[in-house]
């Protein structure tokens, strides 16, 4: 499959509903026209902030949870076991 690069032009429809094209586009050429919104819809900032607040609360809860009491020798044994476990 071959990709053919084609130029793209952006313009505005005039009050008489015409679109002026550059002179290098030949008469009879097939063109593609699509309407682009004049302004993008604003993202729903309230939902985004709510999701962030929930995530932040979960992170804070995880940090405030009581930590497991483990001795150095128990931690060393867990590390040794982890090192001996085959990696996927």
Buried (B, 14 or more C-beta within 10 A) or exposed (E): EEEEEEEEEEEEEEEEEEEEEEEEEEEEEEEEEEEEEEEEEEEEEEEEEEEEEEEEEEEEEEEEEEEEEEEEEEEEEEEEEEEEEEEE
